[in-house]
């Protein structure tokens, strides 16, 4: 799934309104975004040094050191360990109770991200079980590649994203949150209009398709 969908799903599952929940909600947001953080860093670095997108998405993405970093940020054992630490932590003091909740919510949000990714990558999936195993699940379904039902999955993801935005809009009345939700609508609408309605193209997707074909 796309990053904004991961964020919306984790927020809908674990975030709650109220000033007392700000730290916990921040943990949810951080956990939901962290698995994709290396990819954003990789893309930003490529722009800084002027590397072509075709090189980034057909070479960097599939090879160390970027591949190694991406796999570690998508490790179920890693975030499972964080969840376990938060669960077994003593909660007999207010500070420890909050820390336990923050760790568990952070880990649960990240795990939700990973479980949302695992079934929808064909040739561009992650090694979700490092350091135990470097095995990668090769799914017959892609969240983006039209050769593997990506056109259908994109529409389903769009519907899921819009549903989650409605749920969160009703849950959170704050102006800042609702402004961010409005931006999320734009984040879905612009790619859909460009790729689906106007027939636009992207070097990112073209490179991934080419790499998948050569695999």
Backbone as a chain_set.jsonl record, in Angstrom:
{"seq": "XXXXXXXXXXXXXXXXXXXXXXXXXXXXXXXXXXXXXXXXXXXXXXXXXXXXXXXXXXXXXXXXXXXXXXXXXXXXXXXXXXXXXXXXXXXXXXXXXXXXXXXXXXXXXXXXXXXXXXXXXXXXXXXXXXXXXXXXXXXXXXXXXXXXXXXXXXXXXXXXXXXXXXXXXXXXXXXXXXXXXXXXXXXXXXXXXXXXXXXXXXXXXXXXXXXXXXX", "coords": {"N": [[0.837, -1.187, 0.0], [0.273, 2.346, -0.381], [2.114, 4.991, 1.275], [0.498, 6.929, 2.571], [-1.859, 5.528, 2.966], [-1.111, 3.496, 4.732], [-0.531, 5.124, 6.946], [-3.043, 6.309, 7.483], [-4.567, 3.995, 8.06], [-3.304, 2.867, 10.353], [-3.636, 5.013, 12.091], [-6.428, 5.171, 12.246], [-6.92, 2.766, 13.525], [-5.512, 2.909, 15.988], [-5.134, 5.526, 17.053], [-6.397, 8.133, 19.171], [-8.632, 10.81, 20.05], [-7.932, 13.816, 22.01], [-6.01, 15.671, 24.401], [-4.495, 14.262, 26.22], [-3.73, 12.066, 24.828], [-1.818, 12.725, 23.003], [0.968, 12.089, 22.935], [0.893, 9.306, 22.657], [-0.479, 9.132, 20.225], [1.415, 10.336, 18.573], [3.35, 8.365, 18.657], [2.023, 6.349, 17.278], [1.801, 7.498, 14.697], [4.523, 7.8, 14.059], [5.387, 5.107, 14.092], [3.845, 4.088, 11.991], [4.905, 5.407, 9.795], [7.651, 4.875, 9.78], [8.611, 2.391, 8.495], [8.725, 3.109, 5.772], [10.546, 5.121, 5.754], [13.285, 4.957, 5.036], [13.127, 4.683, 2.286], [12.171, 7.177, 1.495], [14.347, 8.719, 2.321], [16.312, 7.666, 0.648], [15.289, 8.458, -1.85], [15.356, 11.254, -1.556], [18.132, 11.638, -1.271], [18.985, 10.809, -3.779], [17.991, 12.872, -5.349], [19.477, 14.959, -4.346], [22.081, 14.375, -5.197], [21.703, 14.182, -7.858], [21.036, 11.794, -9.175], [19.583, 9.685, -11.664], [16.075, 8.788, -11.814], [15.521, 6.292, -12.896], [17.812, 4.852, -12.25], [17.632, 4.829, -9.477], [15.245, 3.38, -8.876], [15.498, 0.984, -10.224], [17.962, -0.025, -9.551], [19.262, 0.948, -7.06], [17.153, 0.483, -5.216], [16.921, -2.282, -5.199], [19.301, -3.307, -4.25], [22.029, -3.665, -1.844], [23.522, -0.766, -0.208], [21.011, 0.206, 0.361], [18.862, -1.599, 0.063], [19.316, -3.344, 2.228], [18.936, -1.612, 4.432], [16.252, -0.878, 4.025], [14.992, -3.375, 4.305], [15.524, -3.93, 7.041], [14.047, -1.913, 8.247], [11.6, -2.891, 7.744], [11.15, -5.102, 9.258], [9.533, -7.709, 10.794], [10.323, -9.293, 13.091], [11.925, -7.368, 14.421], [10.168, -5.2, 15.116], [8.36, -6.727, 16.48], [9.867, -7.423, 18.703], [10.119, -4.922, 19.934], [7.436, -4.504, 20.59], [7.094, -6.59, 22.433], [8.838, -5.798, 24.486], [7.54, -3.455, 25.346], [5.196, -4.616, 26.287], [5.951, -6.328, 28.433], [7.058, -4.571, 30.174], [7.29, -3.108, 33.415], [4.476, -1.486, 34.973], [3.965, 0.053, 37.173], [4.426, 2.641, 37.79], [3.566, 6.01, 36.859], [5.083, 7.146, 34.7], [6.348, 4.891, 33.564], [4.127, 3.485, 32.754], [3.093, 5.101, 30.7], [5.278, 5.01, 28.927], [5.309, 2.283, 28.311], [2.853, 2.059, 26.925], [3.391, 3.776, 24.761], [5.52, 2.454, 23.449], [4.275, 0.043, 22.714], [2.149, 0.908, 21.061], [3.58, 2.219, 19.059], [5.0, 0.01, 17.976], [2.844, -1.633, 17.186], [1.621, -0.045, 15.226], [3.666, 0.026, 13.301], [3.855, -2.726, 12.706], [1.313, -3.135, 11.651], [1.608, -1.667, 9.299], [3.556, -3.283, 7.992], [2.174, -5.713, 7.678], [0.217, -4.844, 5.998], [1.661, -4.401, 3.715], [2.913, -6.83, 2.997], [1.207, -8.754, 1.526], [0.998, -7.615, -1.021], [3.078, -7.212, -2.851], [4.953, -8.068, -5.638], [7.52, -8.539, -7.253], [8.97, -6.713, -5.854], [9.067, -6.832, -3.119], [9.708, -6.896, 0.495], [12.188, -8.228, 2.772], [10.698, -9.435, 5.205], [11.319, -10.802, 7.503], [13.886, -10.508, 8.452], [16.249, -10.356, 11.153], [16.101, -13.107, 11.038], [15.485, -14.512, 8.715], [16.049, -14.101, 5.191], [14.062, -14.431, 3.421], [11.629, -13.624, 0.965], [8.317, -12.876, 0.383], [6.642, -13.622, -2.542], [4.098, -12.262, -4.025], [1.054, -12.937, -5.856], [-0.323, -10.682, -6.359], [-0.191, -7.229, -6.919], [0.076, -3.998, -5.482], [0.297, -1.905, -7.198], [1.166, -2.588, -9.817], [-0.173, -3.026, -12.956], [-0.069, -5.404, -14.364], [-0.397, -7.309, -12.512], [-2.928, -7.149, -11.305], [-2.865, -4.57, -10.362], [-4.295, -2.315, -11.192], [-6.872, -2.799, -10.298], [-6.387, -3.078, -7.543], [-5.462, -0.529, -6.942], [-7.768, 1.029, -7.128], [-9.277, -0.157, -5.102], [-7.671, 0.455, -2.921], [-7.865, 3.231, -2.994], [-10.579, 3.514, -2.353], [-10.528, 2.432, 0.241], [-8.813, 4.292, 1.486], [-10.334, 6.684, 1.306], [-12.507, 5.969, 2.878], [-11.276, 5.64, 5.381], [-10.435, 8.261, 5.815], [-12.886, 9.561, 6.162], [-13.751, 8.295, 8.519], [-11.766, 9.169, 10.336], [-12.114, 11.917, 10.137], [-14.585, 12.25, 11.347], [-13.92, 11.427, 13.896], [-11.878, 13.103, 14.865], [-11.943, 16.446, 15.709], [-10.302, 18.613, 15.555], [-8.743, 21.436, 13.96], [-6.214, 21.256, 12.783], [-5.782, 18.502, 12.404], [-7.887, 17.94, 10.671], [-7.186, 19.518, 8.502], [-4.89, 18.179, 7.658], [-6.077, 15.799, 6.905], [-7.564, 16.683, 4.743], [-5.46, 17.263, 3.021], [-4.622, 14.674, 2.64], [-6.66, 13.676, 1.05], [-6.094, 15.054, -1.301], [-3.624, 13.902, -1.815], [-4.369, 11.383, -2.649], [-6.033, 12.01, -4.817], [-4.56, 13.457, -6.801], [-2.479, 11.66, -7.932], [-4.265, 9.737, -8.956], [-5.824, 11.144, -10.847], [-3.761, 11.926, -12.58], [-2.464, 9.514, -13.442], [-4.541, 7.696, -14.084], [-6.782, 9.043, -15.26], [-5.657, 10.991, -16.972], [-3.648, 9.651, -18.199], [-0.959, 9.828, -17.511], [2.613, 9.313, -16.894], [5.255, 7.683, -15.046], [8.644, 7.694, -14.147], [9.407, 6.169, -12.003], [7.486, 4.022, -11.741], [7.748, 2.94, -14.277], [10.4, 2.087, -14.256], [10.327, 0.17, -12.217], [8.599, -1.704, -13.353], [10.139, -2.499, -15.535], [12.344, -3.605, -14.169], [11.104, -5.686, -12.807], [10.309, -7.24, -14.935], [12.724, -8.137, -15.852], [13.545, -9.733, -13.838]], "CA": [[0.0, 0.0, 0.0], [0.985, 3.616, -0.359], [2.436, 5.449, 2.621], [-0.626, 7.623, 3.205], [-2.852, 4.533, 3.393], [-0.572, 2.91, 5.962], [-0.689, 6.097, 8.018], [-4.467, 6.429, 7.798], [-5.053, 2.756, 8.658], [-2.788, 2.767, 11.719], [-4.262, 6.065, 12.886], [-7.811, 4.78, 12.496], [-6.935, 1.632, 14.454], [-4.872, 3.091, 17.291], [-5.096, 6.905, 17.561], [-7.616, 8.592, 19.821], [-8.594, 12.259, 20.296], [-7.695, 14.268, 23.384], [-4.657, 16.138, 24.684], [-3.781, 13.226, 26.964], [-3.303, 11.012, 23.909], [-0.922, 13.274, 21.975], [2.214, 11.321, 22.865], [0.558, 7.998, 22.111], [-0.79, 9.322, 18.806], [2.687, 10.583, 17.892], [3.984, 7.053, 18.517], [1.317, 5.654, 16.199], [2.197, 8.111, 13.427], [5.92, 7.455, 13.81], [5.458, 3.697, 13.747], [3.243, 3.861, 10.68], [5.739, 5.998, 8.749], [9.047, 4.452, 9.832], [9.023, 1.4, 7.504], [8.98, 3.74, 4.47], [11.432, 6.27, 5.928], [14.522, 4.786, 4.27], [12.812, 4.915, 0.874], [12.131, 8.623, 1.31], [15.727, 9.195, 2.428], [16.964, 7.253, -0.595], [14.81, 9.32, -2.935], [15.887, 12.604, -1.319], [19.563, 11.608, -1.554], [19.141, 10.734, -5.231], [17.757, 14.205, -5.88], [20.574, 15.814, -3.915], [23.282, 14.115, -6.0], [21.336, 14.208, -9.267], [20.926, 10.453, -9.766], [18.323, 9.521, -12.401], [15.093, 7.932, -11.155], [15.655, 4.928, -13.402], [18.876, 4.223, -11.459], [17.161, 4.668, -8.108], [14.199, 2.375, -8.706], [15.863, -0.307, -10.809], [19.237, -0.5, -9.026], [19.418, 1.214, -5.624], [16.071, -0.127, -4.44], [17.057, -3.732, -5.186], [20.651, -3.71, -3.884], [22.603, -3.003, -0.667], [23.076, -0.776, 1.191], [19.632, 0.66, 0.523], [18.0, -2.761, 0.252], [19.513, -3.817, 3.597], [18.285, -0.675, 5.345], [14.802, -0.989, 3.826], [14.548, -4.637, 4.899], [15.537, -3.809, 8.491], [12.936, -1.058, 8.641], [10.372, -3.643, 7.484], [11.376, -6.374, 9.938], [8.549, -8.106, 11.797], [10.977, -9.617, 14.37], [12.396, -6.152, 15.087], [9.059, -4.492, 15.752], [7.795, -7.657, 17.453], [10.67, -7.294, 19.922], [9.718, -3.664, 20.578], [6.112, -4.759, 21.167], [7.277, -7.447, 23.602], [9.436, -4.969, 25.537], [6.483, -2.613, 25.88], [4.188, -5.436, 26.966], [6.471, -6.887, 29.686], [7.597, -3.493, 31.018], [6.484, -2.808, 34.608], [3.623, -0.311, 34.796], [3.566, 0.497, 38.505], [4.675, 4.082, 37.909], [2.923, 6.701, 35.723], [5.992, 7.29, 33.567], [6.537, 3.587, 32.929], [2.867, 3.125, 32.118], [3.037, 5.837, 29.435], [6.316, 4.473, 28.052], [4.832, 0.983, 27.838], [1.822, 2.304, 25.909], [4.022, 4.371, 23.584], [6.268, 1.41, 22.746], [3.363, -0.928, 22.105], [1.428, 1.547, 19.964], [4.58, 2.398, 18.004], [5.243, -1.282, 17.344], [1.615, -2.104, 16.528], [1.442, 0.738, 14.006], [4.648, -0.452, 12.334], [3.463, -4.08, 12.293], [0.164, -2.957, 10.756], [2.197, -1.264, 8.014], [4.208, -4.435, 7.358], [1.149, -6.681, 7.278], [-0.476, -4.267, 4.849], [2.555, -4.485, 2.554], [3.353, -8.183, 2.657], [0.457, -9.493, 0.496], [0.759, -6.846, -2.239], [4.31, -6.97, -3.597], [5.323, -9.218, -6.468], [8.984, -8.62, -7.356], [9.59, -5.595, -5.153], [8.747, -6.975, -1.711], [10.763, -6.766, 1.486], [12.507, -9.398, 3.596], [10.016, -9.035, 6.429], [11.701, -11.617, 8.652], [15.27, -10.29, 8.883], [17.458, -11.098, 10.769], [15.897, -14.557, 11.093], [15.496, -15.045, 7.352], [15.985, -13.121, 4.11], [12.993, -14.862, 2.523], [10.697, -12.594, 0.525], [7.083, -13.4, -0.166], [6.315, -13.152, -3.893], [2.639, -12.323, -4.111], [0.483, -12.821, -7.2], [-1.074, -9.426, -6.413], [0.588, -6.022, -6.685], [-0.767, -2.83, -5.174], [0.461, -0.865, -8.217], [1.505, -3.097, -11.146], [-1.391, -3.48, -13.64], [0.078, -6.777, -14.826], [-0.741, -8.176, -11.383], [-4.165, -6.621, -10.719], [-2.609, -3.294, -9.726], [-5.348, -1.35, -11.501], [-7.984, -3.076, -9.38], [-5.943, -2.798, -6.189], [-5.381, 0.919, -6.77], [-9.126, 1.513, -6.862], [-9.667, -0.636, -3.769], [-6.927, 1.247, -1.944], [-8.484, 4.553, -2.999], [-11.823, 3.413, -1.585], [-10.149, 2.268, 1.643], [-8.286, 5.566, 1.971], [-11.427, 7.642, 1.484], [-13.288, 5.508, 4.031], [-10.504, 5.957, 6.587], [-10.466, 9.713, 5.996], [-14.2, 9.881, 6.731], [-13.743, 7.836, 9.913], [-10.911, 10.052, 11.137], [-12.742, 13.248, 10.14], [-15.641, 12.215, 12.361], [-13.327, 11.187, 15.215], [-11.045, 14.24, 15.282], [-12.567, 17.716, 15.344], [-9.297, 19.667, 15.511], [-8.507, 22.012, 12.634], [-4.948, 20.762, 12.222], [-5.998, 17.135, 11.928], [-8.766, 17.95, 9.499], [-6.408, 20.066, 7.385], [-4.046, 17.085, 7.184], [-6.95, 14.842, 6.216], [-7.86, 17.276, 3.439], [-4.268, 17.04, 2.204], [-4.61, 13.253, 2.282], [-7.563, 13.531, -0.098], [-5.335, 15.512, -2.467], [-2.575, 12.911, -2.064], [-4.987, 10.314, -3.434], [-6.679, 12.498, -6.035], [-3.616, 13.884, -7.831], [-1.965, 10.52, -8.711], [-5.342, 9.062, -9.685], [-6.144, 11.948, -12.035], [-2.627, 11.936, -13.503], [-2.154, 8.207, -14.021], [-5.711, 6.976, -14.58], [-7.646, 9.836, -16.128], [-4.895, 11.726, -17.981], [-2.688, 8.766, -18.854], [0.412, 10.243, -17.232], [3.558, 8.239, -16.672], [6.25, 7.941, -14.012], [9.873, 6.918, -14.263], [9.414, 5.221, -10.882], [6.748, 2.831, -12.084], [8.33, 2.348, -15.485], [11.625, 1.398, -13.871], [9.97, -1.024, -11.472], [8.069, -2.683, -14.298], [11.268, -3.028, -16.291], [13.128, -4.451, -13.292], [10.329, -6.897, -12.548], [10.324, -8.046, -16.141], [14.054, -8.744, -16.013], [13.835, -10.613, -12.691]], "C": [[0.88, 1.248, 0.0], [1.12, 4.13, 1.07], [1.237, 6.106, 3.304], [-1.698, 6.646, 3.675], [-2.392, 3.838, 4.658], [-0.808, 3.84, 7.143], [-2.143, 6.218, 8.449], [-4.989, 5.184, 8.505], [-4.585, 2.628, 10.104], [-3.438, 3.806, 12.623], [-5.707, 5.714, 13.223], [-7.891, 3.661, 13.541], [-6.513, 2.031, 15.869], [-4.907, 4.506, 17.862], [-6.455, 7.307, 18.134], [-7.519, 10.094, 20.097], [-8.312, 12.57, 21.759], [-6.241, 14.626, 23.613], [-3.839, 15.062, 25.396], [-3.232, 12.135, 26.046], [-2.287, 11.492, 22.874], [0.355, 12.458, 21.828], [1.96, 9.948, 22.257], [0.251, 8.097, 20.615], [0.476, 9.591, 17.986], [3.435, 9.27, 17.683], [3.338, 6.255, 17.391], [1.761, 6.189, 14.836], [3.633, 7.734, 13.067], [6.067, 6.008, 13.396], [4.905, 3.393, 12.371], [4.134, 4.349, 9.546], [7.131, 5.384, 8.665], [9.428, 3.405, 8.781], [9.33, 1.984, 6.126], [10.027, 4.843, 4.541], [12.696, 6.155, 5.09], [14.288, 5.061, 2.79], [12.761, 6.417, 0.584], [13.535, 9.228, 1.399], [16.496, 8.868, 1.147], [16.57, 8.167, -1.747], [15.359, 10.734, -2.783], [17.379, 12.668, -1.644], [19.814, 11.567, -3.058], [18.937, 12.1, -5.873], [18.913, 15.144, -5.539], [21.814, 15.621, -4.785], [22.983, 14.042, -7.493], [21.287, 12.85, -9.933], [19.596, 10.322, -10.495], [17.383, 8.553, -11.691], [15.191, 6.491, -11.63], [16.727, 4.159, -12.64], [18.396, 3.919, -10.046], [16.242, 3.459, -7.978], [14.516, 1.028, -9.336], [17.153, -0.877, -10.233], [19.33, -0.297, -7.511], [18.407, 0.43, -4.795], [16.268, -1.626, -4.252], [18.422, -4.214, -4.711], [21.1, -3.002, -2.606], [23.366, -1.753, -1.099], [21.62, -0.366, 1.393], [18.693, -0.512, 0.779], [18.095, -3.271, 1.687], [18.783, -2.924, 4.592], [16.763, -0.761, 5.243], [14.274, -2.258, 4.478], [14.504, -4.556, 6.424], [14.396, -2.933, 8.987], [11.58, -1.708, 8.361], [10.436, -5.022, 8.133], [10.301, -6.645, 10.993], [9.201, -8.529, 13.111], [11.437, -8.373, 15.134], [11.259, -5.451, 15.813], [8.309, -5.401, 16.721], [8.542, -7.59, 18.772], [10.32, -6.014, 20.672], [8.362, -3.827, 21.261], [6.235, -5.58, 22.447], [7.858, -6.654, 24.771], [8.369, -4.078, 26.17], [5.469, -3.385, 26.694], [4.668, -5.924, 28.33], [6.992, -5.806, 30.629], [6.7, -3.259, 32.235], [5.702, -1.512, 34.424], [3.154, 0.251, 36.132], [3.877, 1.958, 38.773], [4.08, 4.771, 36.688], [3.816, 6.818, 34.502], [6.19, 5.99, 32.821], [5.268, 3.145, 32.207], [2.738, 3.804, 30.755], [4.058, 5.281, 28.451], [5.914, 3.126, 27.481], [3.8, 1.156, 26.729], [2.432, 2.846, 24.623], [4.759, 3.31, 22.776], [5.33, 0.436, 22.042], [2.602, -0.325, 20.924], [2.353, 1.802, 18.775], [4.789, 1.092, 17.244], [4.016, -1.789, 16.593], [1.353, -1.347, 15.229], [2.407, 0.274, 12.92], [4.28, -1.838, 11.814], [2.252, -4.028, 11.366], [0.628, -2.548, 9.365], [2.77, -2.481, 7.29], [3.19, -5.459, 6.877], [0.309, -6.164, 6.113], [0.347, -4.329, 3.581], [2.749, -5.911, 2.055], [2.543, -8.856, 1.548], [0.419, -8.813, -0.869], [2.024, -6.412, -2.968], [4.671, -8.237, -4.367], [6.843, -9.367, -6.483], [9.69, -7.514, -6.596], [9.303, -5.628, -3.663], [9.96, -6.899, -0.811], [11.012, -8.101, 2.187], [11.962, -9.129, 4.998], [10.46, -9.804, 7.668], [13.186, -11.526, 8.996], [15.255, -9.916, 10.371], [17.305, -12.607, 10.784], [16.032, -15.181, 9.714], [15.455, -13.891, 6.354], [14.933, -13.5, 3.064], [12.052, -13.698, 2.214], [9.466, -13.259, -0.077], [6.816, -12.779, -1.533], [4.819, -13.351, -4.091], [2.188, -12.33, -5.567], [-0.231, -11.489, -7.421], [-0.142, -8.27, -6.101], [-0.347, -4.854, -6.39], [-0.683, -1.762, -6.251], [0.613, -1.392, -9.641], [0.255, -3.627, -11.855], [-1.287, -4.891, -14.197], [-0.292, -7.792, -13.75], [-1.89, -7.557, -10.59], [-3.964, -5.275, -10.026], [-3.669, -2.249, -10.006], [-6.555, -1.535, -10.583], [-7.607, -2.701, -7.952], [-5.852, -1.298, -5.927], [-6.743, 1.508, -6.445], [-9.615, 1.08, -5.482], [-8.943, 0.158, -2.682], [-7.486, 2.665, -1.855], [-9.762, 4.546, -2.172], [-11.535, 3.256, -0.097], [-9.661, 3.587, 2.228], [-9.384, 6.581, 2.221], [-12.293, 7.268, 2.687], [-12.59, 5.863, 5.335], [-10.496, 7.453, 6.865], [-11.796, 10.141, 6.614], [-14.25, 9.491, 8.206], [-12.945, 8.791, 10.794], [-11.472, 11.469, 11.21], [-13.826, 13.319, 11.22], [-15.064, 12.075, 13.776], [-12.587, 12.41, 15.746], [-11.654, 15.542, 14.777], [-11.557, 18.851, 15.206], [-9.015, 20.143, 14.099], [-7.247, 21.455, 11.987], [-5.127, 19.366, 11.642], [-6.85, 17.137, 10.669], [-8.077, 18.564, 8.282], [-5.505, 18.99, 6.797], [-4.868, 16.037, 6.444], [-7.349, 15.371, 4.842], [-6.674, 17.113, 2.491], [-4.168, 15.576, 1.767], [-5.528, 12.986, 1.096], [-6.839, 13.941, -1.379], [-4.258, 14.502, -2.834], [-3.107, 11.707, -2.834], [-5.453, 10.816, -4.792], [-5.679, 12.813, -7.139], [-3.029, 12.706, -8.609], [-3.055, 9.824, -9.527], [-5.694, 9.836, -10.957], [-5.021, 11.869, -13.058], [-2.453, 10.606, -14.215], [-3.357, 7.56, -14.698], [-6.499, 7.796, -15.597], [-6.882, 10.524, -17.259], [-3.829, 10.88, -18.657], [-1.257, 9.185, -18.65], [1.313, 9.049, -17.014], [4.562, 8.664, -15.608], [7.47, 7.081, -14.247], [9.964, 5.868, -13.164], [8.732, 3.929, -11.301], [7.308, 2.155, -13.325], [9.58, 1.554, -15.15], [11.315, 0.115, -13.113], [9.41, -2.105, -12.378], [9.2, -3.322, -15.096], [12.1, -3.979, -15.442], [12.408, -5.768, -13.007], [10.347, -7.829, -13.762], [11.649, -8.783, -16.314], [14.357, -9.755, -14.916], [13.567, -12.069, -13.051]], "O": [[2.063, 1.201, 0.336], [0.351, 3.758, 1.957], [0.989, 5.867, 4.486], [-2.374, 6.902, 4.671], [-3.192, 3.611, 5.565], [-1.232, 3.402, 8.212], [-2.442, 6.23, 9.643], [-5.769, 5.294, 9.451], [-5.383, 2.315, 10.987], [-3.754, 3.523, 13.779], [-6.159, 5.933, 14.348], [-8.824, 3.619, 14.343], [-7.089, 1.548, 16.844], [-4.723, 4.668, 19.068], [-7.507, 6.884, 17.653], [-6.426, 10.599, 20.353], [-8.435, 11.708, 22.629], [-5.342, 13.97, 23.087], [-2.629, 14.965, 25.196], [-2.361, 11.366, 26.451], [-1.933, 10.742, 21.964], [0.778, 12.167, 20.709], [2.741, 9.484, 21.427], [0.672, 7.244, 19.833], [0.596, 9.135, 16.85], [4.082, 9.079, 16.653], [4.027, 5.566, 16.638], [2.062, 5.412, 13.93], [3.927, 7.393, 11.921], [6.793, 5.705, 12.449], [5.432, 2.537, 11.661], [4.123, 3.775, 8.457], [7.733, 5.372, 7.591], [10.509, 3.525, 8.206], [10.123, 1.406, 5.383], [10.368, 5.441, 3.52], [13.137, 7.139, 4.495], [15.158, 5.612, 2.115], [13.251, 6.871, -0.449], [13.87, 10.14, 0.644], [17.24, 9.702, 0.631], [17.42, 8.597, -2.526], [15.78, 11.346, -3.764], [17.842, 13.646, -2.23], [20.738, 12.21, -3.557], [19.627, 12.448, -6.831], [19.281, 16.009, -6.333], [22.521, 16.584, -5.081], [23.892, 13.862, -8.303], [21.48, 12.756, -11.145], [18.576, 10.799, -9.997], [17.833, 7.609, -11.041], [14.968, 5.566, -10.85], [16.584, 2.959, -12.405], [18.717, 2.87, -9.487], [16.424, 2.619, -7.096], [13.869, 0.031, -9.016], [17.429, -2.066, -10.394], [19.462, -1.266, -6.763], [18.76, -0.206, -3.802], [15.826, -2.184, -3.248], [18.69, -5.415, -4.759], [20.641, -1.901, -2.3], [23.817, -1.679, -2.242], [21.059, -0.566, 2.471], [17.813, -0.418, 1.635], [17.077, -3.595, 2.298], [18.094, -3.414, 5.486], [16.067, -0.721, 6.257], [13.231, -2.233, 5.132], [13.561, -5.051, 7.041], [13.836, -3.197, 10.051], [10.537, -1.148, 8.698], [9.858, -5.985, 7.63], [10.175, -5.901, 11.965], [8.692, -8.166, 14.171], [11.346, -8.332, 16.361], [11.375, -5.142, 16.999], [7.692, -4.921, 17.672], [7.936, -7.688, 19.839], [10.233, -6.015, 21.9], [8.162, -3.346, 22.376], [5.557, -5.297, 23.434], [7.425, -6.816, 25.911], [8.303, -3.961, 27.394], [4.938, -2.874, 27.68], [3.893, -5.939, 29.286], [7.333, -6.103, 31.774], [5.477, -3.217, 32.099], [6.185, -0.563, 33.806], [2.083, 0.85, 36.22], [3.618, 2.459, 39.867], [4.079, 4.2, 35.597], [3.356, 6.612, 33.379], [6.202, 5.972, 31.59], [5.338, 2.501, 31.16], [2.328, 3.179, 29.777], [3.749, 5.097, 27.274], [6.147, 2.852, 26.304], [3.867, 0.473, 25.707], [2.049, 2.437, 23.527], [4.639, 3.268, 21.551], [5.573, 0.053, 20.898], [2.431, -0.983, 19.898], [1.957, 1.621, 17.623], [4.76, 1.073, 16.014], [4.137, -2.316, 15.487], [0.913, -1.938, 14.242], [2.023, 0.142, 11.758], [4.38, -2.097, 10.615], [2.173, -4.791, 10.403], [0.097, -3.03, 8.365], [2.498, -2.685, 6.107], [3.332, -6.012, 5.786], [-0.241, -6.947, 5.339], [-0.207, -4.313, 2.482], [2.749, -6.168, 0.852], [3.146, -9.491, 0.682], [-0.144, -9.38, -1.805], [2.044, -5.371, -3.624], [4.69, -9.335, -3.809], [7.388, -10.23, -5.796], [10.911, -7.395, -6.692], [9.293, -4.586, -3.006], [11.097, -6.844, -1.281], [10.156, -8.985, 2.191], [12.686, -8.65, 5.87], [10.022, -9.49, 8.775], [13.701, -12.359, 9.742], [14.337, -9.224, 10.812], [18.281, -13.324, 10.564], [16.622, -16.251, 9.563], [14.893, -12.833, 6.64], [14.919, -12.954, 1.961], [11.725, -12.896, 3.089], [9.583, -14.115, -0.955], [6.769, -11.556, -1.667], [4.346, -14.468, -4.298], [2.877, -11.779, -6.426], [-0.689, -11.199, -8.526], [0.614, -8.321, -5.13], [-1.423, -4.741, -6.976], [-1.472, -0.818, -6.251], [0.224, -0.708, -10.587], [-0.329, -4.604, -11.386], [-2.31, -5.518, -14.475], [-0.475, -8.977, -14.032], [-1.832, -7.455, -9.365], [-4.784, -4.874, -9.201], [-3.927, -1.387, -9.166], [-7.178, -0.566, -10.149], [-8.396, -2.085, -7.235], [-6.132, -0.844, -4.818], [-6.859, 2.383, -5.588], [-10.28, 1.843, -4.781], [-9.528, 0.492, -1.651], [-7.571, 3.235, -0.767], [-10.003, 5.461, -1.384], [-12.207, 3.864, 0.736], [-10.047, 3.96, 3.336], [-9.37, 7.27, 3.242], [-12.754, 8.14, 3.423], [-13.224, 6.33, 6.281], [-10.543, 7.87, 8.023], [-11.82, 10.996, 7.499], [-14.729, 10.257, 9.042], [-13.398, 9.174, 11.873], [-11.322, 12.145, 12.227], [-13.961, 14.326, 11.914], [-15.661, 12.554, 14.74], [-12.66, 12.718, 16.935], [-11.856, 15.722, 13.576], [-11.924, 19.946, 14.781], [-9.041, 19.357, 13.152], [-7.219, 21.21, 10.781], [-4.683, 19.082, 10.53], [-6.561, 16.417, 9.713], [-8.356, 18.169, 7.15], [-5.366, 18.895, 5.577], [-4.402, 15.456, 5.464], [-7.461, 14.603, 3.886], [-6.857, 16.856, 1.301], [-3.693, 15.275, 0.672], [-5.213, 12.165, 0.234], [-6.949, 13.274, -2.408], [-4.0, 14.264, -4.014], [-2.367, 11.081, -3.592], [-5.29, 10.131, -5.802], [-5.918, 12.474, -8.298], [-3.067, 12.726, -9.839], [-2.81, 9.375, -10.647], [-5.843, 9.241, -12.024], [-5.275, 11.76, -14.257], [-2.312, 10.561, -15.437], [-3.221, 6.947, -15.758], [-6.843, 7.299, -16.669], [-7.39, 10.633, -18.375], [-3.173, 11.343, -19.591], [-0.413, 8.935, -19.51], [0.849, 7.91, -16.955], [4.702, 9.849, -15.307], [7.356, 5.885, -14.513], [10.534, 4.797, -13.372], [9.332, 2.856, -11.226], [7.335, 0.927, -13.408], [9.799, 0.473, -15.695], [11.959, -0.911, -13.334], [9.707, -3.286, -12.2], [9.215, -4.535, -15.306], [12.518, -5.035, -15.918], [13.029, -6.831, -12.972], [10.394, -9.051, -13.621], [11.699, -9.893, -16.843], [15.299, -10.54, -15.029], [13.752, -12.955, -12.217]]}, "num_chains": 1, "name": "protein.A"}
